[in-house]
Amino acid sequence: MRALVASMALSLLVLAGCGDDDAPVAAGGGETSTTTTVDATTDPEQARLDEARRRWEAAGIEDYRLTWAIQCFCPRTAFVDTVVGGEVVAHEPAPDSDALHDPGPKTVPDIFDEVQAAIDEDPATLEVAYDEATGAVTRWWADYRLDMADEEQGLQVEIEPMVDGEVPASPDFDPDALAVDHPCGRGFQVGARDQQVALVFRPSGDEPPTAGAHVLPGGSWTGTVRLGQDLFANWCDDVLEPGEPTPEVLEEWPVVEGSIEVVLPPDGAWGPATLTAAGLVAERPDGERVVIGDITIENSNHGLIPG
């Protein structure tokens, strides 16, 4: 009887060894692969994050531009970070950002860490999207408590790899292409139809906008030429829909010469306003001056702030 029991125990041990999930399994063509069983206690979001980190490391991307916008019930907070050699070398607010504070720069690994923190909080709902090729996070959204409002939080992200750390070439500037006014906010904005060129006038610093005649540069108004992509995407809107592009500014040229005449609504009210400019000249980063000439910009909703 003892011999029979020992024989049965040995047979069970052999069968158990054959069913080991971590054992190599032969694949077609003589290759081998390892199969890992995910049981009920394994968090699938953690597994997705870990795999995304591995894809990012394998991609070896160290030079890129990161455009990100916080998704929450708050003023639009959006920034553009330029990363070279894995380190942030430039951190600038996005053109349509209404941020009341600067949370600081981000890299792709930083955003992975944010997703990890969200997973650790065990939210009621967590949605994370990853780039298939690189593993980089393109969007994450967490609703921590279904019985509460306005505590949701997330991030919308766009990543643009760069070659040898160089910023991609900016589009050519054509002042005749400035044909579309973009009303809203405290200022004046006009751009090309393809949203690659824009001319923007904003009150200088924290000063309130001032009507009347002004000589540039200096004074109450600042003029800027912007070159980039989707410069007026999500314009005058405080909600970024999934998949909606965000503005990407590649170059900014200050207006260094000219004069403007500004007509504003009375008493700082919300309403139509006009800026008439003459003899405008902008300066490129290399010091070359570019003639813009004369232009009139309308803002039918001056003073309107999204919210």
PASEBA-1860 file (N, C-alpha, C; in nm, 3 decimals):
! residues 307
1> MRALVASM> 0.083/-0.120/0.000/0.000/0.000/0.000/0.086/0.125/0.000 ~ 0.193/0.130/0.085/0.279/0.248/0.084/0.337/0.271/-0.054 ~ 0.375/0.164/-0.124/0.433/0.180/-0.259/0.334/0.239/-0.355 ~ 0.207/0.199/-0.341/0.105/0.253/-0.431/0.084/0.401/-0.407 ~ 0.076/0.444/-0.278/0.059/0.586/-0.245/0.175/0.668/-0.297 ~ 0.299/0.618/-0.279/0.416/0.690/-0.326/0.415/0.705/-0.477 ~ 0.371/0.600/-0.545/0.366/0.606/-0.692/0.265/0.709/-0.738 ~ 0.148/0.718/-0.672/0.046/0.816/-0.709/0.095/0.958/-0.683
9> ALSLLVLA> 0.164/0.981/-0.571/0.216/1.115/-0.540/0.316/1.160/-0.642 ~ 0.403/1.068/-0.684/0.504/1.102/-0.785/0.437/1.138/-0.916 ~ 0.332/1.065/-0.952/0.261/1.094/-1.077/0.198/1.231/-1.072 ~ 0.139/1.272/-0.956/0.079/1.404/-0.943/0.183/1.514/-0.955 ~ 0.301/1.493/-0.900/0.406/1.594/-0.910/0.449/1.613/-1.054 ~ 0.460/1.504/-1.128/0.500/1.514/-1.269/0.395/1.590/-1.349 ~ 0.266/1.559/-1.323/0.158/1.629/-1.394/0.159/1.777/-1.361 ~ 0.183/1.811/-1.235/0.186/1.952/-1.195/0.296/2.025/-1.266
17> GCGDDDAP> 0.414/1.962/-1.281/0.525/2.025/-1.350/0.492/2.049/-1.496 ~ 0.417/1.961/-1.558/0.382/1.979/-1.699/0.286/2.093/-1.718 ~ 0.211/2.131/-1.616/0.113/2.239/-1.630/0.164/2.373/-1.586 ~ 0.293/2.391/-1.563/0.351/2.517/-1.517/0.333/2.625/-1.621 ~ 0.266/2.738/-1.585/0.239/2.847/-1.681/0.365/2.917/-1.725 ~ 0.473/2.911/-1.648/0.595/2.983/-1.682/0.690/2.899/-1.766 ~ 0.650/2.780/-1.802/0.738/2.695/-1.880/0.739/2.739/-2.025 ~ 0.856/2.731/-2.094/0.861/2.768/-2.235/0.768/2.682/-2.317
25> VAAGGGET> 0.699/2.748/-2.412/0.607/2.677/-2.500/0.660/2.688/-2.641 ~ 0.670/2.578/-2.710/0.723/2.580/-2.847/0.630/2.656/-2.938 ~ 0.687/2.746/-3.021/0.609/2.822/-3.117/0.647/2.776/-3.257 ~ 0.572/2.825/-3.356/0.599/2.786/-3.493/0.739/2.824/-3.534 ~ 0.799/2.744/-3.620/0.932/2.775/-3.669/1.041/2.749/-3.568 ~ 1.010/2.675/-3.461/1.112/2.642/-3.363/1.138/2.750/-3.260 ~ 1.066/2.862/-3.265/1.086/2.968/-3.166/1.017/2.931/-3.037 ~ 1.056/2.998/-2.929/0.993/2.975/-2.799/0.937/3.105/-2.747
33> STTTTVDA> 0.832/3.093/-2.666/0.772/3.212/-2.604/0.734/3.176/-2.463 ~ 0.713/3.275/-2.378/0.675/3.252/-2.239/0.534/3.302/-2.219 ~ 0.448/3.219/-2.166/0.310/3.256/-2.140/0.292/3.282/-1.991 ~ 0.237/3.399/-1.956/0.212/3.433/-1.816/0.063/3.445/-1.793 ~ 0.013/3.371/-1.695/-0.130/3.376/-1.667/-0.162/3.499/-1.582 ~ -0.264/3.575/-1.624/-0.310/3.691/-1.547/-0.431/3.647/-1.467 ~ -0.420/3.642/-1.336/-0.532/3.595/-1.255/-0.621/3.711/-1.216 ~ -0.723/3.685/-1.137/-0.825/3.784/-1.105/-0.770/3.899/-1.021
41> TTDPEQAR> -0.656/3.879/-0.956/-0.602/3.985/-0.870/-0.510/4.079/-0.947 ~ -0.481/4.051/-1.072/-0.392/4.136/-1.150/-0.469/4.254/-1.208 ~ -0.416/4.377/-1.192/-0.479/4.497/-1.245/-0.444/4.511/-1.393 ~ -0.541/4.503/-1.482/-0.508/4.513/-1.625/-0.449/4.648/-1.662 ~ -0.489/4.756/-1.593/-0.432/4.887/-1.624/-0.284/4.892/-1.586 ~ -0.248/4.826/-1.477/-0.107/4.821/-1.439/-0.027/4.745/-1.543 ~ -0.084/4.637/-1.594/-0.015/4.560/-1.697/0.002/4.643/-1.825 ~ -0.101/4.721/-1.860/-0.091/4.805/-1.980/0.015/4.913/-1.961
49> LDEARRRW> 0.021/4.973/-1.841/0.121/5.076/-1.815/0.261/5.017/-1.821 ~ 0.281/4.903/-1.759/0.414/4.841/-1.759/0.459/4.810/-1.903 ~ 0.367/4.762/-1.984/0.400/4.732/-2.123/0.430/4.860/-2.200 ~ 0.355/4.967/-2.173/0.379/5.095/-2.241/0.517/5.150/-2.206 ~ 0.557/5.139/-2.081/0.692/5.182/-2.040/0.798/5.104/-2.117 ~ 0.777/4.975/-2.133/0.875/4.894/-2.206/0.883/4.936/-2.353 ~ 0.767/4.966/-2.413/0.768/5.010/-2.553/0.840/5.143/-2.568 ~ 0.819/5.234/-2.473/0.885/5.365/-2.479/1.036/5.350/-2.466
57> EAAGIEDY> 1.080/5.268/-2.373/1.224/5.248/-2.356/1.284/5.184/-2.481 ~ 1.211/5.090/-2.541/1.261/5.025/-2.662/1.268/5.122/-2.780 ~ 1.177/5.220/-2.784/1.175/5.317/-2.894/1.298/5.407/-2.890 ~ 1.352/5.433/-2.771/1.475/5.512/-2.758/1.461/5.657/-2.799 ~ 1.343/5.716/-2.784/1.320/5.855/-2.823/1.360/5.947/-2.708 ~ 1.455/6.036/-2.733/1.501/6.129/-2.629/1.478/6.275/-2.667 ~ 1.453/6.302/-2.795/1.432/6.438/-2.843/1.289/6.449/-2.898 ~ 1.207/6.530/-2.833/1.068/6.542/-2.877/1.005/6.668/-2.818
65> RLTWAIQC> 0.893/6.705/-2.878/0.815/6.816/-2.824/0.684/6.759/-2.769 ~ 0.651/6.800/-2.648/0.535/6.749/-2.577/0.436/6.863/-2.555 ~ 0.317/6.852/-2.613/0.211/6.949/-2.591/0.105/6.882/-2.505 ~ 0.078/6.938/-2.389/-0.017/6.873/-2.298/-0.112/6.975/-2.237 ~ -0.233/6.928/-2.210/-0.336/7.013/-2.152/-0.406/6.935/-2.041 ~ -0.414/6.996/-1.924/-0.484/6.933/-1.812/-0.633/6.934/-1.840 ~ -0.698/6.822/-1.818/-0.842/6.812/-1.833/-0.906/6.809/-1.696 ~ -0.977/6.916/-1.664/-1.044/6.925/-1.536/-1.144/7.040/-1.546
73> FCPRTAFV> -1.224/7.058/-1.442/-1.316/7.171/-1.438/-1.242/7.290/-1.379 ~ -1.160/7.353/-1.462/-1.072/7.461/-1.419/-1.030/7.541/-1.542 ~ -0.967/7.659/-1.523/-0.917/7.732/-1.640/-0.823/7.644/-1.722 ~ -0.826/7.662/-1.854/-0.746/7.577/-1.941/-0.598/7.593/-1.910 ~ -0.535/7.485/-1.873/-0.394/7.482/-1.840/-0.323/7.395/-1.942 ~ -0.247/7.459/-2.031/-0.182/7.386/-2.139/-0.041/7.442/-2.160 ~ 0.056/7.353/-2.180/0.194/7.394/-2.197/0.260/7.312/-2.307 ~ 0.370/7.365/-2.360/0.451/7.297/-2.460/0.592/7.282/-2.404
81> DTVVGGEV> 0.638/7.158/-2.394/0.772/7.130/-2.342/0.858/7.070/-2.453 ~ 0.977/7.126/-2.472/1.074/7.072/-2.566/1.176/6.992/-2.488 ~ 1.191/6.864/-2.525/1.278/6.772/-2.452/1.393/6.730/-2.543 ~ 1.516/6.750/-2.497/1.635/6.711/-2.572/1.722/6.625/-2.480 ~ 1.759/6.507/-2.528/1.838/6.417/-2.446/1.766/6.371/-2.321 ~ 1.633/6.368/-2.327/1.554/6.326/-2.213/1.530/6.434/-2.110 ~ 1.586/6.556/-2.130/1.571/6.667/-2.036/1.493/6.781/-2.099 ~ 1.409/6.847/-2.021/1.331/6.961/-2.070/1.422/7.082/-2.088
89> VAHEPAPD> 1.427/7.135/-2.211/1.509/7.252/-2.238/1.425/7.377/-2.262 ~ 1.294/7.361/-2.281/1.205/7.475/-2.299/1.068/7.437/-2.246 ~ 1.008/7.530/-2.171/0.875/7.508/-2.110/0.796/7.637/-2.128 ~ 0.693/7.631/-2.215/0.618/7.752/-2.249/0.469/7.725/-2.244 ~ 0.389/7.824/-2.204/0.244/7.805/-2.208/0.195/7.796/-2.352 ~ 0.097/7.713/-2.376/0.036/7.705/-2.508/-0.038/7.836/-2.535 ~ -0.052/7.873/-2.662/-0.113/8.004/-2.694/-0.252/8.023/-2.638 ~ -0.330/7.914/-2.625/-0.467/7.928/-2.578/-0.481/7.895/-2.430
97> SDALHDPG> -0.370/7.890/-2.358/-0.375/7.855/-2.217/-0.423/7.972/-2.133 ~ -0.511/7.943/-2.038/-0.558/8.042/-1.942/-0.512/8.005/-1.801 ~ -0.398/7.938/-1.793/-0.352/7.884/-1.666/-0.333/7.993/-1.561 ~ -0.383/7.967/-1.442/-0.361/8.058/-1.330/-0.233/8.023/-1.254 ~ -0.180/7.903/-1.279/-0.053/7.862/-1.218/0.019/7.769/-1.314 ~ 0.148/7.755/-1.294/0.231/7.670/-1.379/0.268/7.545/-1.300 ~ 0.216/7.428/-1.338/0.250/7.307/-1.264/0.389/7.254/-1.293 ~ 0.462/7.319/-1.386/0.597/7.275/-1.417/0.602/7.187/-1.540
105> PKTVPDIF> 0.722/7.164/-1.593/0.737/7.088/-1.717/0.710/6.939/-1.697 ~ 0.691/6.871/-1.810/0.667/6.728/-1.809/0.749/6.660/-1.918 ~ 0.783/6.534/-1.894/0.840/6.447/-1.995/0.748/6.325/-2.007 ~ 0.773/6.241/-2.106/0.691/6.120/-2.119/0.701/6.033/-1.993 ~ 0.821/6.008/-1.937/0.827/5.931/-1.811/0.749/5.997/-1.697 ~ 0.747/6.130/-1.693/0.669/6.199/-1.589/0.520/6.164/-1.602 ~ 0.472/6.158/-1.725/0.330/6.128/-1.747/0.302/5.982/-1.714 ~ 0.396/5.893/-1.742/0.381/5.755/-1.695/0.362/5.753/-1.543
113> DEVQAAID> 0.442/5.833/-1.472/0.432/5.838/-1.326/0.295/5.890/-1.281 ~ 0.239/5.985/-1.356/0.105/6.035/-1.323/0.001/5.924/-1.336 ~ 0.012/5.847/-1.443/-0.081/5.735/-1.460/-0.064/5.634/-1.348 ~ 0.062/5.607/-1.308/0.087/5.515/-1.197/0.021/5.566/-1.069 ~ 0.033/5.696/-1.044/-0.029/5.754/-0.924/-0.181/5.739/-0.929 ~ -0.239/5.757/-1.048/-0.383/5.740/-1.063/-0.424/5.595/-1.036 ~ -0.347/5.500/-1.089/-0.375/5.358/-1.063/-0.369/5.328/-0.914 ~ -0.268/5.383/-0.846/-0.251/5.359/-0.703/-0.367/5.414/-0.620
121> EDPATLEV> -0.432/5.519/-0.672/-0.546/5.579/-0.602/-0.672/5.493/-0.615 ~ -0.671/5.394/-0.706/-0.784/5.304/-0.728/-0.912/5.383/-0.759 ~ -0.912/5.464/-0.867/-1.029/5.546/-0.898/-1.148/5.461/-0.942 ~ -1.266/5.521/-0.938/-1.386/5.450/-0.983/-1.378/5.421/-1.132 ~ -1.322/5.518/-1.209/-1.307/5.502/-1.353/-1.170/5.552/-1.394 ~ -1.101/5.476/-1.476/-0.971/5.517/-1.528/-0.963/5.480/-1.675 ~ -0.939/5.580/-1.759/-0.923/5.558/-1.902/-0.785/5.607/-1.944 ~ -0.707/5.521/-2.008/-0.573/5.558/-2.052/-0.555/5.513/-2.196
129> AYDEATGA> -0.506/5.604/-2.281/-0.476/5.571/-2.420/-0.326/5.584/-2.442 ~ -0.268/5.488/-2.513/-0.125/5.486/-2.540/-0.101/5.485/-2.691 ~ 0.009/5.548/-2.732/0.049/5.543/-2.872/0.097/5.401/-2.904 ~ 0.040/5.343/-3.009/0.073/5.203/-3.041/0.220/5.184/-3.074 ~ 0.280/5.282/-3.143/0.417/5.265/-3.188/0.519/5.287/-3.076 ~ 0.497/5.389/-2.992/0.599/5.428/-2.894/0.562/5.395/-2.750 ~ 0.435/5.372/-2.723/0.391/5.348/-2.586/0.361/5.474/-2.509 ~ 0.390/5.592/-2.563/0.366/5.717/-2.491/0.218/5.737/-2.463
137> VTRWWADY> 0.187/5.795/-2.347/0.049/5.824/-2.311/-0.003/5.937/-2.399 ~ -0.118/5.918/-2.461/-0.181/6.025/-2.539/-0.300/6.087/-2.465 ~ -0.353/6.014/-2.368/-0.462/6.068/-2.287/-0.483/5.979/-2.165 ~ -0.507/6.044/-2.050/-0.556/5.968/-1.936/-0.662/6.050/-1.863 ~ -0.756/5.979/-1.807/-0.870/6.044/-1.741/-0.915/5.957/-1.625 ~ -0.928/6.016/-1.507/-0.968/5.942/-1.388/-1.085/6.010/-1.320 ~ -1.186/5.932/-1.288/-1.299/5.978/-1.205/-1.285/5.903/-1.073 ~ -1.244/5.975/-0.970/-1.207/5.908/-0.845/-1.328/5.865/-0.762
145> RLDMADEE> -1.436/5.943/-0.771/-1.557/5.907/-0.696/-1.679/5.940/-0.779 ~ -1.763/5.840/-0.802/-1.881/5.861/-0.885/-1.987/5.944/-0.814 ~ -1.980/5.952/-0.681/-2.080/6.029/-0.607/-2.039/6.173/-0.586 ~ -1.929/6.216/-0.648/-1.884/6.354/-0.637/-1.869/6.414/-0.776 ~ -1.882/6.546/-0.786/-1.866/6.617/-0.913/-1.741/6.704/-0.910 ~ -1.684/6.724/-1.024/-1.573/6.817/-1.045/-1.442/6.772/-0.980 ~ -1.432/6.642/-0.942/-1.303/6.595/-0.889/-1.229/6.511/-0.994 ~ -1.290/6.498/-1.112/-1.224/6.424/-1.218/-1.099/6.499/-1.265
153> QGLQVEIE> -1.003/6.424/-1.318/-0.880/6.487/-1.365/-0.815/6.399/-1.471 ~ -0.744/6.466/-1.560/-0.674/6.391/-1.664/-0.581/6.479/-1.742 ~ -0.531/6.425/-1.853/-0.434/6.496/-1.936/-0.452/6.453/-2.081 ~ -0.451/6.551/-2.170/-0.449/6.526/-2.314/-0.308/6.558/-2.363 ~ -0.247/6.467/-2.441/-0.105/6.479/-2.474/-0.084/6.459/-2.624 ~ 0.006/6.540/-2.680/0.055/6.518/-2.815/0.207/6.517/-2.810 ~ 0.267/6.419/-2.877/0.413/6.409/-2.878/0.462/6.412/-3.022 ~ 0.565/6.493/-3.046/0.623/6.505/-3.180/0.774/6.481/-3.169
161> PMVDGEVP> 0.820/6.364/-3.213/0.964/6.339/-3.210/1.039/6.438/-3.299 ~ 1.162/6.474/-3.258/1.244/6.565/-3.336/1.371/6.492/-3.379 ~ 1.428/6.537/-3.487/1.550/6.477/-3.541/1.670/6.555/-3.490 ~ 1.762/6.487/-3.422/1.885/6.548/-3.371/1.857/6.668/-3.282 ~ 1.742/6.666/-3.212/1.710/6.773/-3.119/1.670/6.904/-3.184 ~ 1.650/6.904/-3.315/1.617/7.028/-3.386/1.466/7.048/-3.390 ~ 1.424/7.172/-3.375/1.283/7.205/-3.388/1.244/7.196/-3.537 ~ 1.131/7.133/-3.570/1.091/7.124/-3.710/1.080/7.262/-3.774
169> ASPDFDPD> 1.101/7.267/-3.903/1.098/7.395/-3.975/0.961/7.460/-3.965 ~ 0.960/7.591/-3.950/0.835/7.665/-3.943/0.784/7.694/-4.083 ~ 0.654/7.711/-4.098/0.600/7.748/-4.229/0.646/7.887/-4.270 ~ 0.638/7.917/-4.399/0.675/8.049/-4.449/0.571/8.152/-4.404 ~ 0.617/8.274/-4.379/0.527/8.381/-4.337/0.478/8.458/-4.459 ~ 0.348/8.471/-4.471/0.287/8.548/-4.581/0.183/8.641/-4.520 ~ 0.214/8.772/-4.510/0.118/8.864/-4.448/-0.015/8.871/-4.522 ~ -0.013/8.843/-4.654/-0.138/8.845/-4.730/-0.231/8.731/-4.693
177> ALAVDHPC> -0.177/8.628/-4.626/-0.259/8.513/-4.588/-0.337/8.537/-4.460 ~ -0.310/8.648/-4.390/-0.380/8.677/-4.265/-0.520/8.728/-4.297 ~ -0.615/8.635/-4.306/-0.748/8.671/-4.356/-0.862/8.634/-4.263 ~ -0.835/8.561/-4.155/-0.943/8.511/-4.069/-0.927/8.568/-3.929 ~ -1.025/8.651/-3.886/-1.025/8.702/-3.749/-1.074/8.594/-3.654 ~ -1.020/8.596/-3.532/-1.061/8.500/-3.430/-1.106/8.576/-3.307 ~ -1.235/8.608/-3.300/-1.285/8.688/-3.188/-1.291/8.607/-3.059 ~ -1.267/8.676/-2.949/-1.276/8.618/-2.814/-1.159/8.671/-2.732
185> GRGFQVGA> -1.179/8.685/-2.603/-1.071/8.721/-2.512/-1.036/8.868/-2.516 ~ -0.932/8.904/-2.442/-0.885/9.042/-2.435/-0.772/9.060/-2.535 ~ -0.803/9.095/-2.657/-0.700/9.114/-2.756/-0.753/9.096/-2.896 ~ -0.660/9.086/-2.992/-0.697/9.076/-3.132/-0.612/8.967/-3.197 ~ -0.677/8.881/-3.274/-0.610/8.768/-3.336/-0.657/8.753/-3.480 ~ -0.562/8.737/-3.571/-0.595/8.711/-3.710/-0.497/8.604/-3.759 ~ -0.546/8.515/-3.846/-0.460/8.407/-3.891/-0.489/8.362/-4.032 ~ -0.401/8.275/-4.082/-0.422/8.214/-4.213/-0.526/8.104/-4.201
193> RDQQVALV> -0.587/8.068/-4.315/-0.691/7.966/-4.313/-0.637/7.830/-4.273 ~ -0.511/7.802/-4.301/-0.453/7.674/-4.263/-0.402/7.674/-4.119 ~ -0.420/7.786/-4.047/-0.382/7.801/-3.906/-0.233/7.779/-3.881 ~ -0.150/7.811/-3.981/-0.005/7.799/-3.964/0.063/7.933/-3.939 ~ -0.008/8.042/-3.962/0.047/8.177/-3.941/-0.057/8.259/-3.866 ~ -0.012/8.337/-3.769/-0.104/8.421/-3.692/-0.036/8.550/-3.652 ~ -0.116/8.654/-3.636/-0.072/8.782/-3.581/-0.161/8.811/-3.462 ~ -0.099/8.831/-3.345/-0.174/8.844/-3.221/-0.133/8.972/-3.149
201> FRPSGDEP> -0.232/9.046/-3.102/-0.207/9.163/-3.018/-0.273/9.140/-2.882 ~ -0.194/9.154/-2.775/-0.244/9.133/-2.639/-0.203/9.251/-2.551 ~ -0.281/9.279/-2.446/-0.237/9.380/-2.350/-0.103/9.339/-2.288 ~ -0.016/9.436/-2.270/0.117/9.407/-2.215/0.106/9.372/-2.066 ~ 0.174/9.262/-2.028/0.176/9.223/-1.888/0.036/9.199/-1.835 ~ 0.011/9.248/-1.714/-0.120/9.233/-1.651/-0.206/9.358/-1.666 ~ -0.163/9.451/-1.752/-0.239/9.574/-1.769/-0.372/9.548/-1.838 ~ -0.476/9.623/-1.801/-0.602/9.612/-1.874/-0.586/9.670/-2.015
209> PTAGAHVL> -0.663/9.621/-2.111/-0.652/9.676/-2.247/-0.689/9.825/-2.249 ~ -0.617/9.901/-2.331/-0.635/10.046/-2.338/-0.669/10.087/-2.480 ~ -0.772/10.168/-2.494/-0.811/10.218/-2.625/-0.720/10.334/-2.666 ~ -0.735/10.378/-2.792/-0.661/10.493/-2.840/-0.544/10.455/-2.929 ~ -0.456/10.554/-2.954/-0.341/10.534/-3.042/-0.219/10.490/-2.962 ~ -0.142/10.396/-3.020/-0.024/10.343/-2.952/0.087/10.323/-3.055 ~ 0.211/10.351/-3.014/0.328/10.327/-3.098/0.399/10.203/-3.047 ~ 0.434/10.115/-3.138/0.502/9.990/-3.102/0.651/10.000/-3.131
217> PGGSWTGT> 0.734/9.928/-3.052/0.697/9.845/-2.937/0.682/9.927/-2.810 ~ 0.644/9.861/-2.702/0.627/9.929/-2.575/0.484/9.974/-2.558 ~ 0.455/10.030/-2.442/0.321/10.078/-2.416/0.228/9.968/-2.368 ~ 0.099/9.985/-2.394/-0.003/9.899/-2.338/-0.030/9.774/-2.420 ~ 0.027/9.765/-2.542/-0.002/9.651/-2.627/0.126/9.588/-2.680 ~ 0.121/9.456/-2.698/0.232/9.381/-2.754/0.183/9.302/-2.874 ~ 0.257/9.312/-2.985/0.222/9.238/-3.106/0.320/9.124/-3.130 ~ 0.269/9.011/-3.177/0.352/8.892/-3.199/0.306/8.818/-3.324
225> VRLGQDLF> 0.401/8.779/-3.408/0.375/8.686/-3.518/0.404/8.545/-3.468 ~ 0.312/8.452/-3.497/0.332/8.313/-3.456/0.328/8.223/-3.578 ~ 0.419/8.128/-3.582/0.423/8.027/-3.686/0.412/7.891/-3.621 ~ 0.334/7.803/-3.680/0.319/7.671/-3.620/0.211/7.589/-3.689 ~ 0.144/7.507/-3.609/0.039/7.419/-3.659/-0.084/7.430/-3.570 ~ -0.203/7.429/-3.631/-0.329/7.431/-3.555/-0.330/7.545/-3.453 ~ -0.287/7.664/-3.497/-0.267/7.774/-3.403/-0.397/7.818/-3.334 ~ -0.511/7.795/-3.398/-0.638/7.834/-3.336/-0.727/7.714/-3.307
233> ANWCDDVL> -0.667/7.597/-3.295/-0.743/7.478/-3.258/-0.801/7.496/-3.117 ~ -0.924/7.451/-3.100/-0.990/7.460/-2.969/-0.999/7.606/-2.921 ~ -1.007/7.699/-3.016/-1.006/7.841/-2.982/-1.130/7.880/-2.903 ~ -1.110/7.958/-2.798/-1.217/8.012/-2.714/-1.309/7.901/-2.662 ~ -1.250/7.793/-2.619/-1.324/7.677/-2.571/-1.248/7.620/-2.453 ~ -1.317/7.597/-2.341/-1.247/7.547/-2.223/-1.262/7.396/-2.207 ~ -1.312/7.327/-2.310/-1.326/7.182/-2.305/-1.252/7.122/-2.424 ~ -1.153/7.038/-2.398/-1.078/6.972/-2.504/-1.138/6.834/-2.527
241> EPGEPTPE> -1.199/6.816/-2.643/-1.260/6.688/-2.675/-1.154/6.585/-2.711 ~ -1.182/6.455/-2.687/-1.085/6.351/-2.724/-1.051/6.357/-2.872 ~ -0.923/6.353/-2.903/-0.877/6.356/-3.041/-0.868/6.495/-3.101 ~ -0.909/6.599/-3.027/-0.903/6.735/-3.079/-0.759/6.787/-3.073 ~ -0.709/6.850/-3.182/-0.571/6.898/-3.179/-0.555/7.017/-3.085 ~ -0.431/7.042/-3.045/-0.398/7.159/-2.965/-0.296/7.242/-3.041 ~ -0.295/7.374/-3.020/-0.202/7.460/-3.094/-0.056/7.423/-3.068 ~ 0.026/7.437/-3.170/0.169/7.411/-3.159/0.245/7.530/-3.218
249> VLEEWPVV> 0.309/7.608/-3.135/0.385/7.725/-3.178/0.530/7.685/-3.201 ~ 0.580/7.705/-3.324/0.718/7.672/-3.357/0.809/7.794/-3.346 ~ 0.757/7.911/-3.381/0.836/8.035/-3.371/0.746/8.150/-3.332 ~ 0.803/8.248/-3.262/0.735/8.373/-3.230/0.825/8.489/-3.266 ~ 0.770/8.588/-3.339/0.846/8.707/-3.378/0.780/8.829/-3.315 ~ 0.850/8.910/-3.239/0.789/9.031/-3.182/0.770/9.138/-3.290 ~ 0.662/9.213/-3.277/0.642/9.330/-3.362/0.726/9.443/-3.306 ~ 0.821/9.495/-3.384/0.920/9.591/-3.333/0.902/9.730/-3.392
257> EGSIEVVL> 0.800/9.746/-3.476/0.780/9.878/-3.538/0.636/9.888/-3.586 ~ 0.580/10.009/-3.578/0.446/10.032/-3.627/0.361/10.108/-3.527 ~ 0.237/10.130/-3.565/0.143/10.200/-3.478/0.006/10.133/-3.490 ~ -0.072/10.143/-3.382/-0.206/10.084/-3.381/-0.306/10.184/-3.325 ~ -0.429/10.173/-3.370/-0.542/10.249/-3.317/-0.644/10.147/-3.269 ~ -0.676/10.152/-3.138/-0.762/10.051/-3.076/-0.894/10.115/-3.035 ~ -1.004/10.053/-3.076/-1.139/10.094/-3.035/-1.199/9.980/-2.955 ~ -1.232/10.007/-2.825/-1.282/9.904/-2.735/-1.425/9.935/-2.692
265> PPDGAWGP> -1.498/9.833/-2.643/-1.630/9.859/-2.586/-1.618/9.953/-2.466 ~ -1.719/10.031/-2.438/-1.710/10.125/-2.325/-1.703/10.054/-2.191 ~ -1.626/10.111/-2.099/-1.618/10.066/-1.959/-1.576/9.920/-1.947 ~ -1.495/9.874/-2.041/-1.445/9.738/-2.032/-1.551/9.631/-2.052 ~ -1.663/9.667/-2.114/-1.771/9.570/-2.133/-1.736/9.470/-2.243 ~ -1.816/9.365/-2.253/-1.800/9.264/-2.356/-1.872/9.313/-2.482 ~ -1.802/9.316/-2.595/-1.865/9.364/-2.718/-1.765/9.376/-2.832 ~ -1.806/9.436/-2.941/-1.718/9.447/-3.059/-1.605/9.547/-3.037
273> ATLTAAGL> -1.489/9.515/-3.093/-1.372/9.601/-3.084/-1.294/9.591/-3.214 ~ -1.210/9.693/-3.239/-1.133/9.697/-3.364/-0.992/9.745/-3.336 ~ -0.896/9.684/-3.404/-0.758/9.730/-3.401/-0.715/9.758/-3.545 ~ -0.670/9.879/-3.569/-0.620/9.919/-3.701/-0.471/9.946/-3.689 ~ -0.391/9.872/-3.765/-0.245/9.882/-3.755/-0.186/9.937/-3.884 ~ -0.076/10.011/-3.871/-0.007/10.067/-3.988/0.144/10.051/-3.971 ~ 0.210/10.017/-4.081/0.356/10.012/-4.082/0.417/9.907/-3.991 ~ 0.350/9.794/-3.977/0.401/9.691/-3.885/0.525/9.622/-3.940
281> VAERPDGE> 0.622/9.599/-3.852/0.744/9.525/-3.885/0.772/9.428/-3.771 ~ 0.799/9.302/-3.804/0.834/9.201/-3.704/0.979/9.161/-3.719 ~ 1.037/9.105/-3.614/1.177/9.064/-3.617/1.189/8.915/-3.594 ~ 1.254/8.846/-3.689/1.277/8.703/-3.677/1.383/8.673/-3.572 ~ 1.392/8.546/-3.527/1.494/8.511/-3.427/1.636/8.538/-3.472 ~ 1.660/8.538/-3.606/1.796/8.564/-3.656/1.824/8.713/-3.672 ~ 1.728/8.799/-3.632/1.747/8.943/-3.640/1.694/9.007/-3.767 ~ 1.657/8.927/-3.865/1.604/8.983/-3.990/1.466/9.043/-3.966
289> RVVIGDIT> 1.441/9.159/-4.027/1.313/9.226/-4.011/1.220/9.190/-4.127 ~ 1.093/9.167/-4.093/0.993/9.126/-4.192/0.879/9.227/-4.190 ~ 0.847/9.282/-4.307/0.741/9.382/-4.318/0.605/9.314/-4.321 ~ 0.519/9.356/-4.231/0.380/9.309/-4.230/0.289/9.410/-4.298 ~ 0.315/9.538/-4.275/0.237/9.643/-4.340/0.117/9.686/-4.258 ~ 0.006/9.711/-4.326/-0.115/9.762/-4.263/-0.219/9.650/-4.254 ~ -0.296/9.651/-4.147/-0.400/9.549/-4.131/-0.502/9.596/-4.028 ~ -0.626/9.551/-4.045/-0.734/9.578/-3.949/-0.786/9.445/-3.896
297> IENSNHGL> -0.799/9.435/-3.764/-0.844/9.311/-3.700/-0.969/9.341/-3.619 ~ -1.072/9.260/-3.641/-1.197/9.274/-3.567/-1.206/9.169/-3.457 ~ -1.262/9.209/-3.343/-1.293/9.115/-3.236/-1.435/9.144/-3.189 ~ -1.529/9.068/-3.244/-1.670/9.093/-3.213/-1.707/9.051/-3.072 ~ -1.623/8.974/-3.006/-1.651/8.928/-2.870/-1.539/8.967/-2.774 ~ -1.489/9.089/-2.788/-1.381/9.132/-2.700/-1.426/9.128/-2.554 ~ -1.342/9.066/-2.470/-1.374/9.055/-2.330/-1.441/8.923/-2.292 ~ -1.482/8.844/-2.392/-1.543/8.715/-2.364/-1.437/8.614/-2.326
305> IPG> -1.450/8.554/-2.208/-1.356/8.454/-2.160/-1.430/8.322/-2.150 ~ -1.380/8.214/-2.211/-1.450/8.086/-2.202/-1.456/8.037/-2.058 ~ -1.563/7.973/-2.025/-1.576/7.921/-1.891/-1.718/7.878/-1.860
END
